[in-house]
């Protein structure tokens, strides 16, 4: 078994450093607390990156879609048109595949 030590220094004149020291002093198991905090921070970063990737994929797919002008009338025949339905399904499938 290999045990590694990691040294951390705190500047007690810095309010954030002082706050961290106070939190660590209150923790029952400081090593476990620090390990869990580092892992939680890394998972948060990964989740934020995943969210950014999803947002970018949605923006990319939506930029490829031509929206109907609000002033253009929508006819019932357009909605029931099989070609329009198939095109809409293809767009939805492409969007889901990009995720």
Secondary structure as GFF3:
##gff-version 3
##sequence-region A 1 99
A	DSSP	alpha_helix	15	26	.	.	.	ID=ss1
A	DSSP	alpha_helix	30	63	.	.	.	ID=ss2
A	DSSP	alpha_helix	76	80	.	.	.	ID=ss3
A	DSSP	alpha_helix	82	98	.	.	.	ID=ss4
###
